[in-house]
Amino acid sequence: MKTNNRLLLLGGVAAATGTMASACSRTAAEKPLNIVYIMTDDHTAQMMSCYDTRYASTPNLDRIARDGVRFTNSFVANSLSGPSRACMVTGMHSCGNRFYDNETCIFDGSQRTMPKMLQAAGYQTALIGKWHLESLPTGFDYWEIVPGQGHYYNPNFITMQNDTVSQRGYLTTLITDKSIDWLENRDESKPFCLFVHHKAQHRNWLSSIENLPYFEDKTFPLPDNFFDDYEGRPAAAAQEMSIMKDMDLVYDLKMLKPGVKTRLSGTYEWMLNRMTPEERKAWDDFYNPIIEDFYKRNPQGRELAEWKFNRYMRDYMKVLKSLDDEVGRLLDYLEENGLLENTLVVYTSDQGFYMGEHGWFDKRFMYEESMHTPLVMRLPDGFDRRGDIDELVQNIDYAPTFLELAGVKVPEDMHGVSLVPLLRGEHPADWRDALYYHFYEYPAEHMVKRHYGVRTDRWKLIHFYNDIDIWELYDLENDPTEMHNLYGKEGYEEITAELMAKIGELQEKYDDPVRFGPEHDKDHAPLTHRQVAAM
């Protein structure tokens, strides 16, 4: 969290304006819709059982989809936590909201945001949990956030009084407690929009004490491309997010042992020190036998790779179990208090994540596992759509959707488009045929090169730039795991030209200051992300 002096540089909060419009089929006599927006961190669709049954069981998350809709082509505009959150609250790409990366940017809270516009329309707005935009929230009647990433155990919260207070408990449970408490004490004469922002599933996957024993008997098959050699894809080869090479034995996999020091072992010990003596004892009682067995066997090579992958999967699933249980508790509260009939419940993540695909953990790349994100919605009365929605949607679309549902006119310059027609069961003939993506944060953690690109229903074209000039083209129909770069190969000239033209069209439409073309060829270095952030 930045200092208050630094926050003061952001200036005051501009007043949000919004004109009321009749946006839905609901009559004036009906109550305005409420919105509960639940967002997790790094939860990927392949670890949500309504999308993929190979690994995880998420009955409460699936319950949202069962009673509503599942978006099968849901994507983010920048697969990184802070930028993704900025896209969500503004309805703008990173180049529009100017929060490009987690390293150099502070979110300008004076800009137009969807929560401010809902406030102006008479909504109560609340945010509880992870904010991660390096400035204090604006546009919320109530907020209570964790500093930075937050801690799984006995976390700190920053309050509206700008006090930092320590709370006893497990963070996923505490965020749910606080969300239900706000619902209990809200002004019931007003509609509300509640943002429930969880830290789970973020690295380094510290399970609750009660879930430690789960999934220890499960062995997970390696993804087919776990031992990817990145042939023809030098940008993919340059990353530092390999489970085998980069996943920390102590910080990520909990193999803490006297005398064993890793790059992040000190951080892990600092996290453990947040536990109560009772929690720490239970933690050590569980992990010590695993630690002893690991160092005794001393696995190497492929055996070590498979061991690391399985420990990662088990820890991730334990954290996910807590999340699913707590989402169920919140859904039960809404149902028991008669709120579901008039409330849109949204569940999503700030981006996808790699669960061993390409040998990786983390996100950042425009490849499917991290660009794609789960998105399910339980619809209120008056919306009869059920099942899958297959149109291309993006996290910039959430803001205009919530605004239209609230009866607020969506600004014409907002990059996202409202999903309300899709929720009504319509299939607009002019729906977008391509999505734009841009990742700016390099050099930084995990060393993923800067890149932008476009994705259609079948094709994806990516340009890695800055200290590299590499193009990649994928046929997602015939190569869904993106292993074969078709760029420059005979027979793909026409589709490549079409996709390049689409990139240029979208870069101009969204006014992205970093673009491809003669001014950014190999003889002319593109703008750095720091230069972009300063514009």
C-alpha angles and dihedrals in degrees: 000000000000121000122268090247089060092047090055089064089070092071130211130331116263115228112255119226131195135164119224116242136175100256106158138045090253117113125241090251092062122089117260113259121263121219129212110187114191115189128177130190123250095350107152128204094240087064095055115082098217085063102032130009098190098094122002138044114212106170096167095048088046088052089066091054093043091057094042139000139322119211109218096187103044117146143169128235097222118014099222128098104242097039091045091053091048090052090051098051095041103036086227136114117249090265088058100046093034096225098124105160147358094248107060109011136094116191112246101231092191093071125097113280135175094243090056091051091049089050090053088052091056100265124141108231127198135176123195126177131007119020102160097178097116093239133076116269120264128192095044127112087204133017138166116177140177117242110255111319094350127219126273092217126054092338132196121242128199111220132205088261086063090245120140111220131181118230128200115232146043113314099230090053093044093052090052091047091052093046093052091045090054091050090050092053103036124118100268092200091071134061114246143211113203121190112203106190116185128196090214126126094030124124131299094037104217107186125216112260093248092054097049095100095052124108095007090125093054123100114194123211115238115249111259091248097044090117093046111166092199093229109184091008110089093166090058090049093053097063126107101216101097117142089214099045108022108028105105115237093214107029097040103025101031097233093148113168132161109267094019112113126177133174091270104025092105091055090051093051089049089054092050089053088066090068123096115247089257093051092046092051092051089047093051093044089057100042102036095076090048091049093049092049093047096053092042092054094038096196118209138189117354092357090058092046092053092045092052092047093052095047089050092050093048094049092046092051093049091055089045091053090058090048094050092048092051093047086053091053091052092048090050090053092051091048096045091050096049095247102121095077092063101030133087108217114200127188123188143130130241088245143332126271142214117254096187097308108144085005091287148129124192127042135242099118123104089233116121102261093060103029091050116074133182115256124178129162133196105212126219125233112294094044111089099176113124134172130023129356110200103183119115109264133172138196090256085070097067095077097053090043093055091044094052092046088053092050094249120140110249111233112249093227094055108117096216126073128222117261092205094104089055091048088054091056096255125140105205111212091217096052113139117277097199142033127218123220132184129178115189108171109109138160091032144100111336091011098240109171120244112262146160132195151146132255126199128179089280111010137057127192119187131184118200109200147162104065092010135044108205131144124201128193124190134188100213093191095060099023108034093162091055098233100137119064107208097183112129094009121131115267097029100080095103097049090044091054091048093051093046089053090050091052090052091047093051094043088055093044093052093036094233107184091211109070139155122245140089093315091058102040124124091284095053118056114222121237115283118241089249090054090048092049091052094053 
